[in-house]
Amino acid sequence: MRTEPLVFVALFTLATSCGKKEVAKANLTNNSSGNPITAPVDYLGAVAKGKKFAEKQIDLAQLKQSIQFFQANEDRFPKSLDEMISKHYLGEIPKAPYGMQIIYDPATGEVKIVNKQ
């Protein structure tokens, strides 16, 4: 399976999604100490945080799109994310970033990635 179209769709969905407040909030957070000696460490921390955020958003967009496709074809939401795999709507459930988990509500079809409790 080619991933280029999937990445394009995920990025397009992300760019046009309603989560603009979360993106704006993430961009306004500045964890820099302002110390030139710790600048490389601050930079690497910011890059890691940005990577984690981007992966979360792309995985979430892919899951939401797959759930919408399932719902359009089956006229109902999947009972679980595993059902989407067994019916070939999804190749595998993406792994949540470290310290997070994927939560799916079969009644509403809502999926989100949250911090582990």
C-alpha positions as CSV (number, residue, x, y, z in Angstrom):
1,M,0.0,0.0,0.0
2,R,1.4,3.4,-1.0
3,T,1.5,5.8,1.9
4,E,1.9,9.1,-0.1
5,P,-1.8,9.6,-0.8
6,L,-2.6,8.6,2.7
7,V,-0.2,11.2,4.1
8,F,-1.5,13.8,1.8
9,V,-5.1,13.1,2.8
10,A,-4.1,13.1,6.5
11,L,-2.2,16.4,6.1
12,F,-5.1,18.0,4.2
13,T,-7.6,16.8,6.8
14,L,-5.4,18.2,9.5
15,A,-5.0,21.5,7.8
16,T,-8.8,21.9,7.3
17,S,-9.9,20.3,10.6
18,C,-11.6,22.1,13.5
19,G,-8.7,21.5,15.8
20,K,-7.1,24.9,15.0
21,K,-7.3,26.0,18.6
22,E,-5.1,23.1,19.7
23,V,-2.6,23.8,16.9
24,A,-2.5,27.5,17.9
25,K,-2.1,26.6,21.5
26,A,0.8,24.2,20.8
27,N,2.6,26.8,18.7
28,L,2.3,29.5,21.4
29,T,3.9,27.3,24.1
30,N,7.5,28.4,24.6
31,N,9.5,26.1,26.9
32,S,12.9,27.7,26.1
33,S,14.9,28.8,29.1
34,G,16.5,31.6,27.0
35,N,20.0,30.4,28.1
36,P,22.3,30.0,25.1
37,I,24.1,27.1,26.9
38,T,20.9,25.0,27.1
39,A,19.6,26.1,23.6
40,P,20.5,22.8,21.9
41,V,18.7,20.8,24.6
42,D,15.7,23.2,24.4
43,Y,15.7,22.8,20.6
44,L,15.8,19.0,20.7
45,G,13.0,19.0,23.3
46,A,10.9,21.3,21.0
47,V,11.5,19.0,18.0
48,A,10.6,15.9,19.9
49,K,7.4,17.6,21.2
50,G,6.5,18.8,17.7
51,K,7.1,15.3,16.3
52,K,4.9,13.7,18.9
53,F,2.1,16.2,18.2
54,A,2.3,15.7,14.4
55,E,2.3,11.9,14.7
56,K,-0.7,12.1,17.0
57,Q,-2.6,14.4,14.6
58,I,-1.8,12.3,11.5
59,D,-2.8,9.0,13.2
60,L,-6.0,10.6,14.5
61,A,-6.9,11.9,11.1
62,Q,-6.3,8.5,9.5
63,L,-8.5,6.8,12.2
64,K,-11.3,9.3,11.8
65,Q,-11.3,9.0,8.0
66,S,-11.4,5.1,8.3
67,I,-14.3,5.3,10.7
68,Q,-16.2,7.7,8.4
69,F,-15.6,5.3,5.5
70,F,-16.8,2.3,7.5
71,Q,-19.9,4.2,8.6
72,A,-20.7,5.3,5.0
73,N,-20.4,1.7,3.7
74,E,-21.9,-0.2,6.7
75,D,-24.4,2.4,7.7
76,R,-23.2,2.1,11.4
77,F,-20.2,2.8,13.4
78,P,-17.7,-0.1,14.0
79,K,-18.1,-1.9,17.3
80,S,-14.4,-1.6,17.9
81,L,-11.3,-0.6,16.0
82,D,-10.5,-4.3,15.7
83,E,-13.6,-4.8,13.6
84,M,-12.3,-2.2,11.2
85,I,-9.2,-4.4,10.8
86,S,-11.1,-7.6,10.3
87,K,-13.3,-6.0,7.6
88,H,-10.2,-4.5,5.9
89,Y,-11.0,-0.8,6.5
90,L,-7.8,-0.4,8.4
91,G,-4.5,-2.3,8.1
92,E,-3.6,-1.9,11.7
93,I,-4.4,0.3,14.7
94,P,-1.7,3.0,14.8
95,K,0.3,3.0,18.0
96,A,-0.3,6.0,20.2
97,P,2.6,8.1,21.1
98,Y,4.5,7.2,24.2
99,G,2.5,7.9,27.3
100,M,-0.8,8.2,25.4
101,Q,-3.6,5.8,24.5
102,I,-6.3,5.7,21.8
103,I,-9.9,5.9,23.1
104,Y,-12.8,4.9,20.8
105,D,-16.5,5.4,21.5
106,P,-18.6,3.0,19.3
107,A,-21.8,4.8,20.1
108,T,-20.7,8.1,18.5
109,G,-17.8,6.9,16.3
110,E,-15.5,9.4,18.1
111,V,-11.8,8.5,18.5
112,K,-9.2,10.5,20.4
113,I,-5.7,10.1,21.7
114,V,-5.4,11.0,25.4
115,N,-2.7,10.8,28.1
116,K,-2.6,7.5,30.0
117,Q,-3.9,7.9,33.5
